[in-house]
Amino acid sequence: MKEYDYGSAIRAGFDYLLSEYPEVFVMGQGLWSPWYVGNSMTDLDKIYGTDRVIDTPVSELACTGAGVGASLAGMRPVVVHPRIDFMLYALDAIVNQAAKWSHMFGGQAHPGVTVRGIINRGGEQGAQHSQALHSWFAHIPGLRVVMPATVADARDLLIASVLCDDPVVFIDDRWLYDLKGELPAPQELDLRTQGPVV
C-alpha cells in the first residue's frame, strides 16, 4: 500500500470528490499556487479545470457567502481559507446563515457547504496567523466541526464533510502535513452516524 503524507491525503480526498461528484467544486485564495495551501491542491486546477477549482480574490465573506448560496442551489462547494484566522471575516455567512438555515426553515434548507480552515502557524507566520480556533466553531449549534488527526482521517473526513447535508467546518493543521501513513480505499463515512467523535 502506498504511503501518503497528510497534505497529499487531503489532495487525494479532493481528487476523489472532483472525479466522482460533478456538483463538487472548490474555491478560495491561492488554490492555483504550488505553495499557498501546502501540497493539498497540487495540479487539481489543471486536471478538473479552473471552473471547478476557483482561485478567488481576497474577500473571505464574499467567497464564503457564494459557497453557502451555491450549496442551497444543490452544489457541494468547499470554501478554502488558507489561514483560519482570516476566516473570522466570514463568520456572518458561517454562523448566522449556514448554521441556522436548516433549523430556521423547518429542515427544508440544507446548506451542505464545507468550509476548510488551515491552522497555518510556525515558520514565517506571525501571531495573527497562528491561532487554532476549532473550539470557537464547536460551540456553534448547527455546525459540524471536523479536525482530522491521521492521514486516513484527512482524506476520508474531507470526503464525509463534503457529502454531508449539514454545514461543516473542516480544520487541518499545517504542523501535520509531514505526518505519513497508508491510505486504504476511500470510505464515504456519514458524519451523522460514523467516524471518530471526540
C-alpha positions as CSV (number, residue, x, y, z in Angstrom):
1,M,0.0,0.0,0.0
2,K,1.3,3.4,-0.9
3,E,2.3,5.8,1.8
4,Y,1.0,9.4,1.8
5,D,1.7,12.4,3.8
6,Y,-1.2,14.4,5.4
7,G,-1.3,17.1,2.8
8,S,-1.3,14.6,-0.1
9,A,-4.1,12.7,1.6
10,I,-6.2,15.9,1.6
11,R,-5.4,16.2,-2.1
12,A,-6.5,12.6,-2.6
13,G,-9.8,13.4,-1.0
14,F,-10.3,16.4,-3.3
15,D,-9.3,14.3,-6.3
16,Y,-11.8,11.6,-5.3
17,L,-14.6,14.1,-4.8
18,L,-14.0,16.1,-8.0
19,S,-13.8,12.9,-10.1
20,E,-16.9,11.2,-8.6
21,Y,-19.2,14.1,-7.9
22,P,-19.8,16.7,-10.6
23,E,-21.6,19.0,-8.2
24,V,-18.4,19.4,-6.1
25,F,-16.2,22.5,-6.7
26,V,-13.5,24.2,-4.6
27,M,-13.0,27.9,-4.2
28,G,-10.6,30.0,-2.2
29,Q,-7.4,32.1,-2.1
30,G,-4.2,30.6,-3.5
31,L,-5.6,27.4,-4.8
32,W,-3.6,27.5,-8.0
33,S,-0.4,28.2,-6.1
34,P,2.1,25.3,-5.6
35,W,2.8,26.5,-2.0
36,Y,-0.1,28.5,-0.6
37,V,-2.2,25.6,0.7
38,G,0.7,23.2,1.0
39,N,0.6,20.2,-1.4
40,S,-3.1,19.7,-0.8
41,M,-4.3,21.1,-4.1
42,T,-1.4,20.4,-6.5
43,D,-2.5,20.4,-10.1
44,L,-6.2,19.9,-9.4
45,D,-7.0,23.1,-11.4
46,K,-5.1,21.6,-14.4
47,I,-7.0,18.2,-14.1
48,Y,-10.5,19.5,-13.3
49,G,-10.4,23.0,-14.7
50,T,-10.5,26.5,-13.3
51,D,-14.3,26.5,-13.2
52,R,-14.2,23.7,-10.5
53,V,-11.0,24.8,-8.7
54,I,-11.5,28.5,-8.5
55,D,-8.8,30.9,-7.2
56,T,-10.7,33.8,-5.7
57,P,-9.9,37.4,-4.9
58,V,-9.2,38.3,-1.2
59,S,-12.7,38.6,0.3
60,E,-13.4,35.9,2.8
61,L,-17.0,36.9,3.4
62,A,-17.9,37.1,-0.3
63,C,-16.3,33.8,-1.1
64,T,-17.9,32.0,1.8
65,G,-21.3,33.6,1.1
66,A,-21.1,32.5,-2.5
67,G,-20.3,29.0,-1.3
68,V,-23.3,29.0,1.1
69,G,-25.6,30.2,-1.7
70,A,-24.3,27.5,-4.1
71,S,-24.9,24.8,-1.6
72,L,-28.6,25.9,-1.3
73,A,-28.8,25.5,-5.1
74,G,-27.7,21.9,-4.9
75,M,-24.0,22.2,-5.4
76,R,-21.3,20.8,-3.0
77,P,-18.9,23.7,-2.5
78,V,-15.7,23.6,-0.5
79,V,-14.5,27.1,0.5
80,V,-10.8,27.1,1.5
81,H,-9.4,29.7,3.9
82,P,-5.6,29.2,3.9
83,R,-5.4,31.0,7.2
84,I,-8.1,30.1,9.7
85,D,-7.6,33.5,11.4
86,F,-9.0,35.3,8.4
87,M,-12.0,33.0,8.3
88,L,-13.3,35.3,11.0
89,Y,-14.2,37.8,8.3
90,A,-16.7,35.2,7.1
91,L,-18.4,34.5,10.4
92,D,-21.7,36.0,9.3
93,A,-22.1,33.6,6.4
94,I,-20.9,30.6,8.5
95,V,-22.5,31.3,11.9
96,N,-25.6,33.4,11.2
97,Q,-26.6,31.9,7.9
98,A,-25.3,28.4,7.1
99,A,-25.5,27.1,10.7
100,K,-29.1,28.4,11.2
101,W,-31.0,27.9,8.0
102,S,-31.9,24.2,8.3
103,H,-33.4,24.9,11.7
104,M,-35.0,28.3,10.8
105,F,-36.7,26.8,7.7
106,G,-38.0,23.5,9.3
107,G,-35.4,21.3,7.7
108,Q,-36.3,22.5,4.2
109,A,-33.0,24.2,3.5
110,H,-29.8,22.2,3.6
111,P,-26.7,24.3,3.2
112,G,-24.2,21.5,2.7
113,V,-21.2,23.7,2.4
114,T,-17.8,22.7,3.7
115,V,-15.5,25.5,4.9
116,R,-11.9,24.4,5.2
117,G,-9.7,26.4,7.5
118,I,-6.0,25.8,7.8
119,I,-4.1,26.4,11.0
120,N,-1.0,27.9,9.4
121,R,1.2,28.5,12.4
122,G,5.0,28.3,12.5
123,G,7.7,29.3,10.1
124,E,7.2,32.9,8.9
125,Q,3.7,33.2,10.4
126,G,3.1,36.0,12.9
127,A,0.7,35.9,15.9
128,Q,-2.2,36.9,13.7
129,H,-1.7,33.7,11.6
130,S,-1.0,31.2,14.3
131,Q,-4.4,30.6,16.0
132,A,-6.3,27.3,16.4
133,L,-9.9,28.3,16.6
134,H,-11.7,24.9,16.4
135,S,-13.2,25.3,19.9
136,W,-14.9,28.5,18.7
137,F,-16.7,26.7,15.9
138,A,-17.5,23.7,18.1
139,H,-19.7,26.0,20.2
140,I,-22.0,26.9,17.3
141,P,-25.3,25.0,17.1
142,G,-25.9,23.7,13.5
143,L,-22.2,23.4,12.6
144,R,-20.3,20.2,12.4
145,V,-16.6,20.6,13.1
146,V,-14.0,18.1,11.8
147,M,-10.3,18.1,12.7
148,P,-8.6,15.0,11.2
149,A,-5.7,13.6,13.3
150,T,-4.3,10.9,10.9
151,V,-3.5,10.6,7.2
152,A,-6.5,8.4,6.5
153,D,-8.8,10.7,8.5
154,A,-7.6,13.7,6.5
155,R,-8.9,12.1,3.2
156,D,-11.9,10.3,4.5
157,L,-13.3,13.0,6.8
158,L,-12.9,15.5,3.9
159,I,-15.0,13.3,1.7
160,A,-17.5,12.8,4.6
161,S,-17.6,16.6,5.2
162,V,-18.4,17.4,1.6
163,L,-21.1,14.7,1.3
164,C,-22.8,15.8,4.5
165,D,-26.0,17.8,4.1
166,D,-25.0,20.0,7.1
167,P,-22.5,22.8,7.1
168,V,-19.1,21.5,8.1
169,V,-16.0,23.4,9.2
170,F,-13.1,21.2,8.3
171,I,-9.9,22.3,10.0
172,D,-6.4,21.0,9.2
173,D,-3.2,21.9,10.8
174,R,0.0,22.7,8.8
175,W,2.1,21.0,11.5
176,L,0.5,17.7,10.5
177,Y,1.4,18.0,6.8
178,D,4.6,15.9,7.2
179,L,2.8,13.1,9.0
180,K,2.9,9.9,7.0
181,G,0.6,6.9,6.7
182,E,-1.0,4.4,4.4
183,L,-4.3,5.1,2.6
184,P,-6.7,2.2,2.1
185,A,-9.5,2.5,-0.4
186,P,-11.6,5.7,0.2
187,Q,-14.5,5.5,2.6
188,E,-17.7,7.5,2.4
189,L,-18.5,7.9,6.0
190,D,-21.7,9.5,7.3
191,L,-20.7,12.3,9.7
192,R,-24.1,12.0,11.4
193,T,-23.5,8.4,12.4
194,Q,-19.9,7.3,11.7
195,G,-16.4,8.5,12.1
196,P,-14.3,9.3,15.1
197,V,-16.1,11.6,17.5
198,V,-14.3,13.5,20.3
